[in-house]
């Protein structure tokens, strides 16, 4: 008789992949790729990931096509090797390029009839015809909340009756040339671009909960060279503000203060840096030598043997705080410009590589007087630990965006309807009045 303990448990069957999605985040410090498969149960399973140091990208703009294309190839090939499959198309992030957004509201007359899918399609086509890009490129034109005879906040109007049906449309614009450079670079790496997604939308998809987006939240994406502030309310993005400053500027300040190379300064910032100080900082010493060096001093070659090769953590924090305080001040200005005040202006989520700086959430909570948390990507199964931090929120959000296939009014078939257009400023004021009344 066979011993039951000696029997081997059957190997778990691999989940069946019904669709695959590729994502590519072209940032100023890193270029990262992700391949995700959707299983038959609807789970999004990470199949492969790759990363390379960014080359040829400054402040989010591609400045060297060949160098960036090579880094893109290497990152994607690494992800493909891990996944065991090749991909032909990707969704790509757009970090800068003069990103801006507006909310447009349109209405059509229905005459009190029952709303069906055709009525909604006609409304979206009417909204498309009201968009005035002014020579800029439209990245997104997504319907958000509907209105029925002036009643706001309707998510599913089909089946209801109304005299007039309206919709709030979130539109994101970008400068054409930087976006075309992204498309050209990815094409040079023999990949098709399925979609170019504004980085704040991708990061918000990965980091923000539905309730946060409904109640009102500011997502501050602190990248290497660009910080984007995106304001969410009523379930949609209602404002954008870009600051050309980020974590690499803090790294440069460390390199300049202590005579280090950038790579050395980045290592010290990541391992020993902090946004807040502690009583022990004057006693904790940081060796400026590289880990594999015995006595050679790093940094300036002219440094003499009598110079110190270590600094206190207090000195490092002091240097970090100077550019960081400048950035926090610019963030405060951006929040004020977006109207992020009152009861609705109390929640802030930090993400991006710079958000990994130790103590940053506590520091910004005190400086801005608001509740602050660190946002990390959610919604993916099997995300490697190395890609599970805030630095990879945009990358994860790209595949979530691709898998959700949000409606874009530019893809709806054209038809005619009588249109009533409302200005973006008026819609913004109406949204905030609604939130203040409810909360």
N, C-alpha and C positions, 0 to 999 in steps of 0.2 A: 504494500500500500504506500502510495506516495505521500511523503510528509508535506502537510499544507504549508509549513513554514519555508520549505525549500522552493515553493512555486514562485516564479517571478511575476510581478504585477505587469499587466500589459502596458505597453508604452502609450502614453496619452496621444491621441490623434491630433495632428496639427490642424489648427483652424483653417477652414477654407476661405481664401481671400477672393472676394467678389470684385473689388476695385482697388486700384493703387493711386496714390497721390504723391507728387513730388513738390518739395518746397526749397527755395533758395533765398537765403538772407544775405544780401550784399551790404556789409557794414564797413565802417571806417577802420575797425581793428581786426575783424575776422569775417571770413566768408564761410557760411555753414549751410549744409544741405541735409535734408531729411526725407526719407521715403516711408510712407505709412500705408498700410493696407486696411481696408474695411472688411471685416469678417461677415459671415452670413448671419451672425447675431447682432450686427450693427456696431460692434466694438471697433475702435480705431487702434490698430496694433502697429507699433513702431517696428519696421523691418531693417532699417539701416540709417546710419548718421555719419556725417563727415564734416571736417572742419579744417581750414587753413588760415594762416595769417593773411590779412587783407593786403593786397598790393594794388596801387594805382587808384585808391579811393581817398578823397579828402573831404571832410565835412559832409559825407554822404554823396558827394558828386564823383563820378568816374572821371579820372584825369589821365589814365593810361589804359587804353583798351586792351592791349596785348597782355600786360601784367595782370589785369583783373580777369581776363578770359582764362589765363593759365591757372589762376587760383580757383576759379569756378570749376574748371575741368577736374582739378585734383580733389576738391571737396566732394563733387558729385561722384567721381569714380570711387572714392573711399566709401561713400554711402552705398553705392551699387555693389561693391565687393561684399560688404557686410550683409546686404539684403539678398544677394544671390540673383538679382534681376537687374535689367537695364531699364531706364526710363527715357521717354522721348520728350515729355513736356513738364514744365514746372510752373508753380505760382511764385512770383518774385516780389520781394519787398521794395518799397520806395520810401526812403527815409527823409529826404529833403526835396529839393526841386521846387521850393516855394509852395509847400502844401498849404491849402486853405480850404475852408468849408463854409457852407451856407445851408439854410433850411428854406425850401420853397414849399408853399402850400397852394394847391389847386383844387377847384371844385367843378363838378358837372351837375347839370339839372337832370333829375330822374322822373319828376312828376308824381312822386308818391308810390312808385312801383316797387316790386320786390327785387332786391339786388342779386344779380347772378354773376358768374365769372366773366361774362362779356362786359358787364358794366365796369367791373374792376379793371379789366384790360383797357377799356376805352379811357378810363380815368388816368391810368399810368401813361398812355400815349399822349394824352393832353398835357400831362406833367412834363414829358420829354420835350414837347414843343415850346415850353415856357423857359427852359434853361438857357441862360445867356452866358456862355463861357468867356466872352470878351477876349478871344484869341488864345485862351489857355486850354489845356487838355483836361477833359473830364475823366477822372479815374473811377469814380463811383457815382451812381445815381440810384439810390435805394429807397423804396417806400418804407415808411416807418408806421406811424399810427394814422388811422382813418378818423374822419369826422362824419357824423350823421346829423344833418340839420343844425350844425353848430356844436353838437355834443362831441367832446374830444375823447381821445384815449381808446378808440375802438380798434381791436386787433383783427377781428374776423367779421367783416361786414356782410359777407355772402349769406343770403337767407333772410336778412332784415329788410324793412321798408324805410324809405326816406324820400323826401322831396329833393334834397341835394346831398351828394356824396363828395367828400373831400379827402385829401391825403397830404400828410407832411412828407416831403422828399428830402432826404439827406444827400447833398451833392459835395463831392470832394474834387477840388481842382489842383492841378500841378502844372509847372512850366513844361512845355513840350520837349525841349532839347534834352534835359537830363533823363526824362523817361525814354526817349528814343535811344539814348546812349545805353541804358539798361537793356533794352530790347536787342540792340546790336551786339552787345557783349555776350549775352546769353546765346544768341544765334550763332556767334562765332565759335561757341563751345558745342555746336551741333545739338542744341536743345531748342524746342519750341516753347514760346511763352504762352501759357494758358491764361494767365491774368497777372496784372501788376497791381499789387495791393498796398495801399497806404499803410505804413508801419504802425501808426496809432490804432488803426482798425484791427490789424492782425494781433497786436499786443492786447488790445481790449477783449478780443474774442477769446484769448487764452487765459487771461488773468481775472477778468471781472465776472461776478455773478449776475444773474438776471435781476435780482432785487437791487443790487448796487446801481446798475444801469438805469433802473426805473426811478429810484429815489434821488439820484444825483451824486456823481463822483468825479473827481479829477484824477486821470491817469497820467503820471509823470514818467515818461520813458527816458531814462538817463543813459544814453549811449556813450560811445567813446568820444565822439566829436560833436554830436547834436543831441539836444534835449527837447523832446516834443511834449507839450502839455495838451491833452485832449480831454474835453469836458463832455460827460455823458449825462443825459437827463431824459426822462420819459422813454427810456429804452433805446435811445439812439445818440449818436455823436452829434453835439450841437455847437462845438467850437474847437478851434485848433490854434495853438501858439507855438512857434518854433524859436529856440535859443541856440545859436551856433557856438555851443560850449558844452564840454562833457568831461568824461573821466580821463581822457588823454591829456587834457589841460592840467589836471591835478598831477598826473605822471610827469609832465614836463616841468612843473614847479619843483617837484622832488629832485629831478635830474639836475636842474639848474642850481638848486640850493646846495646840493652835496657833491656836485661834480661827477655825476654818474651818467652812464649810457641809459637810453630810454628803456631797454629791456631789463636792466638792473633796477631802475627806478620802479618799473611796473611790478617786478618781483617783490620788492620791499613793500610797496603799497598793498599788494594782495595779501602778503603773509603777516605784515606787522602794522599796516595802516589802520586808522580808526578816525571816525568823525567826532568822537567824544573823548575826553581825557579822564584819567583816574589818578588817585594818589600814588600809585606804583610807577607811573610813567617816567618819573625822574630817575628811578632806580633800574628799570628794565633797559638793557643795552642791546642795540641791534648791530650786528657785524655787517659792514659794508662790503666784505669780500664775498666773492662767489663761493658756493658750497664746495667746489672742487679745488679751491685755491688754498695754499698753505700760508704764504706770507705776502703774496703779491696784492697790492692795493688796487681796487677797481677804480674806474673813473679817470680823472685827469692824470695823464702820464707824468706830468711834472711834479706830482705830489711827493714830498720828501718822506724819508723813512721815519722822521720825527713826528709827522702829522698823525692824528688819531685815525684809526680805521673803523671806528664805531661811533654811533650816535645814540642818544637816549630816545626812548619812544616819545617822550614829551617834545623833543625837537621835531620829530617826524610829524606828530599831530599838529604842532604849531604851523608847519609848512603846509600841510594838507588843508587846514582850516582857512587859509587866505583865499585860494581859488574857490573852495567850497562855499564859503560865506558869500562870495560874489555870485555864484550860481544860485544859491538859495534866494538872494535878493532879486535876481532876475526872474526866478520862478514866482516869487510873490507878486512882482509886477505883472507877469503873465496871467496869474489867477485873477488879479484885479481887473485887467483888461477884458477878461472873459466874463466878468460879472459873477465870479464864484464867491458869493458872499452870503451872509445870513444863515438860516437853518439848513439850507441846501448845500452850503459850502463847507461842510464839516468832515467830509470823507476824502482822503487822498490815498492812492495806491501808487507805490514806487516800483518800477521795474527797469530792465536794462542792466548792462554790465556794471555800471557805476553804483547801482543799488546794492551790490554785494559788499560795499565798504562797511566795515564793522561799525555798528552804532548809528548808521545814517538815519534810520527811521526815527529813533529817539531824538536825534539832533533836529531833524526837520519838524517833528511834532512840537517841540518847544519853540523853534524859530517861527513857525507858521501858525501856531495856536490851533491846530486841527488834529483829528485822529489820523494817524499814518500807519500803514502796514506795507509789507513787502509782497509784491505780486509775483507768483510763480505759475508756470504753465500747468494747466489741468486738462483732463479730457482725453489723454492719450495713455494707452496701455503699453508697458514695456519701455518707457522713455529712459535712456541711460542716465545714471546719476550725474554724469558730466554735462548732460544737456537738460537737467531738471531745474536749474536755477533761473533767476530773473534775466540773466544775459541771453537766454534762448526763448524768451516769451514770444518774440516776433516770429521766430522760426516755427514754433509749435502752432501759433495762431494762423499761420499761412495754410497749413494742412487742414486745420479745423474750418477755416473759411472755405477752402476748396471742397471739403466734404459736405458742408451745409448748403452749398450752391444757393446763396442768397439771390433774390430777384433783383435784376437791374432793369430799370424802365427802358433802357436803350434796346433791349432784346424783345420787347413786346411788339406784336404786329400792329401796324398803323391803322387808325380809323379816325373818324371825325366826331368831336363832341364840342358843345359850347363850354368855354372855359372861363373861370373867374380866377384871376391870379392875385396872390397876396405877396407883399415884399418880404424878403428874408428877415429884415429887422423887425417887422411887425410880428412875424411868427415867433421869433426869439422872445420878444416881450410877452406874447401870449403864453408861451410855454412856462416862463418863469413866474408869471402871475398865477398860473394854475398850480404850480408846485407850492408857492407861498400860501395859497388858499388851503391846500390840502395838508400841509405840514406846519 
